[in-house]
Amino acid sequence: MDFIHHLIHFLMYSLVLWQLILGVYVILIWAKRNIKFEKTSPVINVSENKTEYPIEVFKDILEGKKVGPSGPIEVDVKREFKVDTKPDESSVKVDEKIKGKVKTQKDKLKKLRG
């Protein structure tokens, strides 16, 4: 009888524990979808190129100031176009407009097709 009593308590406590875990999980999913969290630290991308910049440039980057050329950059692009001036031969037959009923037009088209 004592074993059954402990088994019932174990089952009840485990059910309550799983309900708490499920409740926290649902609340976290709701918060993730409905609350926007802001990033507090800036993302710094470190490239593999090791160039020496003055410390002021790094300070400007961390403060969010624009570093680099302020205007548009002109780039020379060389393009070569090859235009074929010879027209291709085409065998297009121009048919005259067919007048009449739809049935006779279908018959004429069947004759033209072969």
N, C-alpha and C positions, 0 to 999 in steps of 0.2 A: 504494500500500500504506500509506503514511503517513496519507493521508486517511481510510481505513477505520479505522485505529487510533485517530485522534482522534474519529471519529464514534462508535465503540464507547465510548470514555471519556465522551464527552458524554452519551450515552444512559444509561450507568450512573450518572453523577453526578446527572442529572436525576431518575432513578427513586429514588435514595436521598433526594434533597431532597424529593420529593413524599411519600415515606413518612414523613419527619420531620414535614412539615406536617400530614399526615393524623393522625399520632399525637398531636401537640399539640392538634389540633382535638378529637379523641375524648376526651382527658384533660380539656380545658376543659369540654366538655359534661357529662362525668361529675361534675366538681367542681361545676358549676352546679346539678345535680339533687340531689347528695348532701351538699353542705356548705352550711350556712346562714351567711351573712355578716351581721354586725350593722352597723347604721348608726352611725357614730361622731359625726356632727354632727346637731343637731336641725333639723327643718324649720321654717322661719319663713315664715308666709304674710303677705305685705304686702298690705293691702287698699287700695283707692283712696280710702277715706274718710280725710281728714287731720284726725284729732282729736288734741288735745294731751293726752297722758297724762304723769303724773309718771314720772320715771326708775325709781322703785321698781317700778312695774307692769311695765315691760319686763324688769327684773331677775327678777321673779317668774315671768314667762312663760318666760324662758330657762332658769330653774332647774327648770321643770316644775311649779311650784306652781299650784294652782287659783286663777284670778282671776275674780271676778264674784260674783253672788249665790250664797249657800250653800244656800238652800232652794228649794222649788218656786215657780214664778212663776205667779200667777193671771192668767187671761186671761178677759175677759168676751166670751161668744159669744152673739150674738142669732140665734135660730132661729125661723123661722115655719113652722108646719105648717098645711096646708090639708086638712081632712078632708071628704070628700064623704059625706054621710049618706044619700043616696038609693041604695037598692039597684038594681042593674041587673036588667032583666027577663031571665029566662032560660027557655028552653023545654027543660026536662029532663023526659023521660018516664020514669017509674019502671015498670020491667017486673017482673012477678012472677017468682019463681024457677021455672025450668023444670025439671021432674022428668022423668026418663026416660033412655033410652039416648042415647049421643053421636050416633048417626045421626039420631034423631028431633029432637034439639036442633039439629043442623046444618040440617035441613029447615025447622024453625020460624024459624031465623035468616035463612035465605035468603028465606022468605016475608015476614019483617019488612023486609028490605032493599029488597024491591020486585022 
